[in-house]
Amino acid sequence: SVLMHPDGRTHQIKLQGTRVGKSNKRSIRLDPISGDSPFYTVLTEVPPDTILLNEVDKATNKVIFTASVSIADQDELVQISKDVDADGRSEDGHKV
């Protein structure tokens, strides 16, 4: 994953993953290889056509960002994302 800041700086994060949950093999937890990030990511498949992404604060295990990508039709993807505040409420987000 590469994050580009508005000033042009880039930050690269390499992740490794493991499946999570005993009954739900549709989720993967991705942790930064370097271990210096305070966050981890959980990707979950929601059949038939959606992937959920949650970024989680390691210290509190609270979701801080959530997004979904769905296949709307053969040539269109829909992405919805939201930042989540400390109380678990969604803040401003966007739909692409």
C-alpha positions in Angstrom: 0.0 0.0 0.0 1.3 3.5 -0.9 0.0 6.7 0.7 0.8 9.9 -1.1 0.6 13.1 0.9 -0.6 16.4 -0.6 3.0 17.7 -0.5 4.2 14.8 -2.7 5.8 12.7 0.0 5.0 9.0 -0.2 4.7 6.4 2.6 4.8 2.7 1.7 3.3 0.1 3.9 3.8 -3.7 3.3 1.2 -5.9 4.8 0.9 -9.6 5.6 -2.3 -11.4 6.3 -4.0 -14.2 8.1 -7.5 -15.5 8.0 -9.6 -14.6 11.1 -12.6 -16.3 12.7 -13.3 -20.0 13.0 -16.6 -20.1 11.2 -16.1 -17.2 8.9 -13.2 -17.9 6.5 -14.2 -14.8 4.4 -12.1 -12.3 6.5 -8.4 -11.6 6.4 -6.5 -9.5 8.9 -3.6 -7.5 7.4 -0.8 -6.3 9.7 2.1 -4.0 8.7 5.2 -6.1 8.3 7.3 -3.4 10.0 5.1 -3.5 13.1 5.4 0.3 13.6 1.8 1.1 12.6 -0.9 1.6 15.2 -3.5 0.2 12.9 -4.4 -3.1 11.2 -6.8 -3.8 8.3 -9.6 -6.4 8.1 -10.9 -7.3 4.6 -14.1 -9.3 4.4 -15.9 -10.8 1.4 -19.7 -10.3 1.4 -21.1 -12.5 -1.3 -21.9 -12.2 -4.0 -20.3 -8.9 -4.9 -18.9 -6.8 -2.1 -15.6 -6.4 -0.2 -15.6 -4.6 3.2 -12.4 -2.9 4.5 -12.1 -1.8 8.1 -9.0 -0.1 9.5 -8.7 -0.8 13.2 -6.8 0.9 16.0 -4.6 -1.7 17.6 -4.7 -0.1 21.1 -8.5 0.1 21.3 -9.7 -2.5 18.7 -12.1 0.2 17.4 -12.8 0.7 13.7 -11.5 4.1 12.6 -12.2 3.9 8.9 -14.6 1.7 7.0 -15.1 1.2 3.2 -16.9 -1.1 0.8 -16.4 -1.8 -2.8 -19.3 -3.5 -4.7 -19.8 -4.6 -8.3 -22.8 -2.5 -9.5 -22.9 -4.0 -13.0 -20.4 -5.5 -15.4 -18.5 -2.3 -16.0 -19.1 -0.4 -12.8 -17.7 -0.5 -9.2 -19.2 1.5 -6.3 -17.0 2.5 -3.4 -18.4 4.0 -0.2 -16.0 5.1 2.7 -16.4 6.7 6.0 -14.1 7.9 8.8 -15.4 6.7 12.2 -15.2 8.9 15.3 -14.2 7.9 18.9 -17.8 7.0 19.7 -18.2 4.7 16.7 -20.3 7.2 14.7 -19.5 7.8 11.1 -18.0 11.1 10.1 -17.9 12.7 6.7 -17.4 10.2 4.0 -17.6 9.9 0.2 -19.1 7.7 -2.5 -17.2 7.1 -5.7 
